[in-house]
Amino acid sequence: MFESEIYIKAVKETLPSEIVKKFTDTMLSIEKRSVLHWTEHCTECAMPACFKTCDLYSPRIDGKCQRFVQGIEYIPIESIGKINILKIYFKQWGVLESQGNHFLQDMEKVMRIEEKDIKLSSFVHLPWPNAVKKKLAKKRYGVKKKQVIEQQQLPGPMPDGFLVEIYNPSEKKILVNLTLRNEDEKYRKIPFQYLLKLEPGYNKELIPFDEIDKRIKTDLKFRISLTPDNLSPDVPLYFGLLEFVQLKNKENASNKSKKVKCVVWDLDHTLWKGVLMESKPEHLILKPDIKTIIEEIEQRGIINSIASKNYHEQAIEALKFFDLESYFIYPKISWGPKSQAIKQIAKDLNIGLDTLLFIDDSPFERKEVNENLPQVKVMDALDYSLLLELEEMNVPVTEEAKSRKKMYLEESQRKSISDQFDGEYFDFLKSCNITLELLDFRTEFEDRVYELTQRTNQMNFSGNRYEKEDIKRIAQDRNLDVYVLKATDIFGDYGIIGLGIIQKDENRLIDLMFSCRIQSKRVEHAFITFCLEKYGKNMDFFVTYKRTDKNKFSAQVFMDFGFLQASEENGIQNLTFPKDKEILNDGIIKIKMDILHEN
C-alpha cells in the first residue's frame, strides 16, 4: 500500500515491455508477502515546527510537507491481477518510508487488501470541504498505520527476505540508502543499512531476513526508509515490490551441505520413549546411546537445543531426572509452533537457519518446520543413531570448539542483562567493559585461525579460505602484520574471534574476518579504528574488500567510517581512507596490544 489517502493519481504511462515483464515475473515468484504502507517523509523533518521555519515546506491536504514533486503516482499494470508501480520524483531531502511489518499473507488476499484501500481512499478524495478532507485523510492514515503495527505481532512463517524492486530510467547509476531502524531509543543507534546501487534499467535485491534480524529487533517496532543520494528532481524512480516476501521456489541444495552449528531436539518419542504429560519421568525410557550422542555433539562444538510442546517446568524436571538439562542451550518448551521456537533459537544463537538441524518423531511437526523454515535441515527421530555420521556434522574439533557451549551460556547472560538494561544499547556495551586484545600469531592459534577462516562467511571481508600451510606462510611473511583478535568482557571470554592482515608496503588491510559471535558489539569498528590510527595518520590507508552475497551487509562498517571506493575489478573493491579524514572512535571497546606489535 501507499499513501492513497493523500495521493490517488493513476498515470497512463507505457513502460518498456522488458521492464513490465521483470515486474510481472517477480510477482509470479512470490508465495506470500507483507503489506507495508509507504509514505512520504523528509530526512530533516522536525514537524510541526519546520512547517513555519523551513523554506522548502509545501503543504499537502493533511498539512504535512510534500517532499515528492508530484506526490506518489501509480501506474496500474493489468498483466496478472493488478500491479501498481509507484512513480516518484524525489525533491531535496525526500524519503520513502514505512512502518515495519514482516507478517506474511497470501498474494490473492494482499491484492484484495490493496484494491480495497484504493476504493476507500477514493471516498477521501471526493469534493469535500478542505477541513473534512484533511480529517478523513488523517483518519485513514492512522487506521492503516495501526493495522501494520498490529500485524507485526501476529505469528506466521518467516520471510525469506526483504525484496526491493526499482526501475531506474536514467543512463546513470543511482545510489539509494535502505535503512531499517528500531523506534526504541535503546536500539536506534544500530540500524540495518545497505546501499543499493541502481544500474540503468530494472534492479532487484533480496536482503535475507536473517541478516536484518541480526542487526535490529524485528519483534519490536521499526521503520524502513529508502533515501536517494543526490537524485535530480527531474529523474523519477519506479518502485515495484518493497515488501518482506516468501518465495515459491527456493534453491536449498547448498543448505543441505552446510555444516550444522545447532541440533534442535524434540522430547517425547525423540529423546525418550513415552509422553511426558502421560507419565512421570521415572516411567519414561531414555533412547539407547542418546546421552553419548548428545555429549559427542557438544565435544564437536555443536550446540544442543530443544523445541518441544510440553509444560516447561515439567520438561525441565524430566531433563534433570536424566541428567541432561546442562547440555541444552536456549530450550524452547511451550505450546506454540515449533517453527517459531526454532526461529528464536537461531536468533538467540546468532546463527543462520541453514545451520540448524531439527529432529522430531512427528511427520506433522517436521512438515510444519519444513514449510515455514525451509532452510532448516529436518531428520526423522527414527534415524537419530545416524546423526554423528552425517557429513554436515563432520566439523573440525578444536579447543575453542569444545568451549563453545560455555561461550553461548555467557552470551545468554549478556542478552538477559541487555534486555533489562535501562538505557541505550551503546551505554550497555560500555558497561560490559569489552576488551579487544591484538595478538601476534603463534603456533598455538593455528587450529582456531584455520577454523575461523573455514567457518566465517558473513564477516569475512576477503572471502579467503586458508589451509594450514597458507596460515604458516602468512605468519612468516615479514611484509605482513598479522593480528589474531581475542575479546573478553565482564561476562567471560569470547576466545579468538578474528583475524586481520596488513600488507605494510601498500599500507593496506588485505584480510579481515570476525566470528559472528561479536556481531553488533562494535568490535569490528574498534579494530578498524586501531588500524586507521596506527597506519593511516600520515598516509592514505587502503582496504581490499571482496564483495560476496554473504558479507555485503556486514560491509556497512566501511561506510560507517567513510571509506571511498577507488576502483572495482572482478568483484574486488579497492577502498581508500584519506589521511586527512577524521577517524571514527566511539570509545566503546578497549584495545590491549600484544607486546611484539607495540614494538
C-alpha positions, -999 to +999 in steps of 0.1 A: +000+000+000+010+036-003-005+070+008-035+067-014-054+088+012-031+117+002-023+108-034-045+088-057-034+098-091-032+069-116-010+078-146-012+063-180+024+055-189+038+028-211+069+013-195+093-007-216+079-042-222+110-059-208+107-039-176+070-048-172+079-085-177+105-082-149+080-068-125+054-094-136+079-123-133+089-112-098+052-110-087+047-146-100+076-158-080+061-147-046+042-171-024+034-147+004+043-111+012+038-084+038+015-053+034+035-022+042+023+014+040+047+035+020+046+072+028+064+105+020+089+118+045+118+142+049+154+135+062+154+168+080+119+166+094+112+185+127+075+188+123+054+207+131+080+235+139+096+231+104+062+239+087+069+275+098+107+277+096+116+256+065+117+274+031+111+240+014+077+234+032+049+227+008+016+217+024-004+185+015-041+181+021-033+168+057-010+197+065+023+177+063+051+186+039+051+174+003+087+160-004+079+144-037+075+166-068+042+150-080+035+132-048+031+094-052+017+085-086+009+049-095+009+030-128-016+001-129-004-030-147-031-055-155-009-084-166-017-106-136-044-093-113-032-057-108+003-045-100+007-009-090+041+005-099+048+037-078+064+066-097+082+092-076+102+123-083+122+130-052+127+166-040+156+175-018+155+156+015+127+134+002+124+099+017+101+069+010+093+054+044+070+027+060+063+013+094+079-021+096+058-053+095+070-088+084+037-107+088+031-126+055-002-131+037-012-149+006-009-129-026-046-131-035-055-117-001-029-089-004-043-079-038-078-077-023-065-055+006-048-031-018-078-029-041-100-022-011-076+005+000-078+023-033-116+023-031-117+036+005-092+063-004-114+073-034-140+083-008-115+106+009-108+123-024-144+132-031-150+170-033-153+175+005-146+208+022-108+210+029-113+206+067-133+175+062-109+160+036-080+167+060-098+149+088-107+119+066-071+116+053-056+117+087-081+092+100-074+068+071-036+072+076-040+063+113-061+032+106-035+019+080-005+026+103-023+008+132-030-022+110+007-025+100+018-023+137-008-048+149+000-074+122+037-073+131+028-091+164+009-120+147+026-154+144+034-166+109+061-180+086+095-164+085+102-143+054+130-153+030+139-116+029+131-080+021+126-075-016+134-043-034+123-037-070+133-004-086+133+007-123+160+034-130+151+050-163+182+072-164+215+063-180+235+068-148+239+047-117+218+059-088+225+053-051+197+047-026+202+041+011+180+014+026+177+017+064+157-004+089+158+011+124+141+003+157+119+031+171+130+023+207+158+047+216+177+019+233+183+002+199+181+030+174+219+035+172+225+002+154+202+001+124+204-022+094+218-002+065+225-012+029+235+009-001+215+000-032+234+007-064+208+011-091+221+004-125+202+018-155+171-004-161+155-029-138+170-036-104+161-063-078+177-071-045+165-097-019+180-089+015+179-121+036+157-117+066+183-133+090+207-105+080+182-079+091+172-099+122+208-099+134+210-062+135+176-049+146+149-063+169+123-073+144+099-082+172+098-046+183+086-015+163+108-005+135+107+017+104+120+012+069+133+040+047+146+045+011+167+076+007+182+085-027+216+101-028+217+134-047+190+123-071+179+151-095+142+160-090+136+157-127+145+119-127+118+096-115+122+062-099+097+034-104+091+011-074+076-024-077+075-046-046+090-032-015+080-059+009+090-089+031+084-120+010+084-157+009+094-172-024+077-200-042+108-218-054+139-217-032+173-232-040+180-252-009+206-276-023+235-256-009+219-255+025+219-293+028+257-294+027+262-266+052+278-276+085+255-279+114+260-255+143+230-265+164+209-296+167+174-290+180+157-319+197+121-328+203+115-346+236+086-371+236+094-402+214+126-385+203+149-382+234+129-407+253+102-433+248+069-421+261+048-390+265+058-368+295+023-355+301+010-390+305+039-403+327+062-394+355+099-390+344+108-424+361+084-441+338+100-427+306+128-446+289+158-428+275+166-439+240+197-461+235+230-441+233+212-408+233+233-393+260+265-404+244+254-388+211+245-355+228+279-355+246+297-361+213+278-333+196+289-310+223+325-321+220+324-312+184+315-276+193+279-281+180+251-267+202+222-288+215+188-271+220+152-282+224+119-274+206+091-293+224+054-290+230+052-296+268+048-277+300+082-260+306+087-268+343+076-304+338+100-309+309+130-293+328+123-317+357+124-346+333+157-334+318+172-331+353+160-366+361+180-380+332+209-356+340+206-339+306+195-304+314+230-289+313+235-300+277+208-277+262+211-240+255+181-218+249+155-246+251+121-236+238+094-256+256+058-243+250+027-250+230+035-226+201+045-237+166+079-254+165+090-232+136+086-202+158+107-219+185+134-228+161+135-193+146+140-179+181+168-204+189+186-193+157+182-156+167+194-163+203+225-181+190+230-155+162+234-182+136+218-188+102+187-210+100+206-231+074+230-243+101+202-259+123+191-295+122+157-304+138+149-339+150+113-350+157+093-382+155+061-364+143+056-361+105+033-332+112+059-312+132+086-319+106+063-307+078+054-276+098+090-267+102+099-276+066+071-254+052+078-224+074+116-227+077+128-245+045+164-235+053+164-258+084+175-294+079+150-319+092+155-355+105+131-383+115+138-393+151+139-429+139+173-421+123+189-404+154+216-430+156+229-420+122+233-383+133+270-383+140+277-399+106+262-370+086+287-350+065+271-318+079+281-329+114+317-335+105+334-303+117+370-296+129+373-302+167+394-276+184+398-264+220+378-234+210+350-256+197+350-276+229+343-245+249+317-231+226+288-240+248+303-221+277+306-190+254+270-193+244+259-196+280+279-164+287+262-148+257+228-158+272+237-139+303+247-109+283+214-110+264+194-113+296+211-083+312+210-063+280+172-067+278+169-055+314+194-026+310+177+008+315+195+029+289+207+030+253+224+000+238+258+018+234+258+025+271+252-011+278+281-021+256+303+004+275+292-011+308+303-046+296+340-034+296+347-052+263+384-056+257+399-064+222+433-080+226+456-078+195+479-108+195+508-119+173+503-151+155+516-181+175+516-218+167+490-224+194+465-203+175+469-222+143+439-246+147+415-218+157+426-194+130+422-223+105+387-230+118+378-193+117+388-190+080+368-221+071+336-212+090+333-174+087+310-161+059+290-130+069+320-112+084+348-125+061+356-094+040+382-111+017+363-143+011+396-162+016+397-198+029+432-206+042+446-240+046+470-246+075+501-243+052+488-209+039+485-197+075+520-207+084+533-189+052+514-157+060+527-157+096+563-159+084+560-131+058+578-100+071+559-077+049+527-086+067+514-076+102+492-104+113+468-097+141+449-125+159+420-109+177+407-121+211+379-105+231+367-106+267+342-087+288+328-088+324+308-119+315+336-140+302+360-148+274+348-147+237+380-165+227+397-158+194+372-140+173+390-125+144+420-122+121+434-090+105+463-088+080+481-056+070+503-055+039+529-030+051+544-019+018+510-008+004+496+003+038+466-020+031+443-042+050+442-073+028+423-096+051+397-091+078+373-117+093+353-120+125+332-146+142+295-138+141+295-141+179+308-105+182+284-090+157+266-058+168+292-053+196+313-027+177+344-049+178+350-046+141+347-008+144+373-008+172+398-028+151+394-006+121+398+025+143+430+010+156+443+003+120+435+039+109+452+054+140+483+032+136+487+031+098+466+059+084+476+091+102+505+101+079+493+084+046+462+071+030+450+037+042+436+011+019+413-020+022+409-048-002+373-059+000+358-088-020+321-084-021+300-116-017+263-122-011+271-132+024+294-103+035+279-074+016+256-064+045+283-066+072+305-044+049+284-015+061+312-010+087+334+006+059+306+030+051+304+039+088+340+051+086+336+069+053+358+047+031+358+057-006+356+031-034+386+039-056+381+011-081+364-023-086+375-053-107+361-088-107+341-081-076+371-069-056+368-033-044+398-011-036+387+011-007+405+043+004+406+063+036+423+096+031+450+105+056+434+139+065+399+124+072+386+124+107+387+089+123+356+075+139+363+064+175+332+057+197+354+046+226+332+016+234+359-011+231+392-010+249+423-021+229+450-042+246+482-046+225+504-077+222+540-066+232+555-075+198+531-053+179+536-025+203+573-025+193 
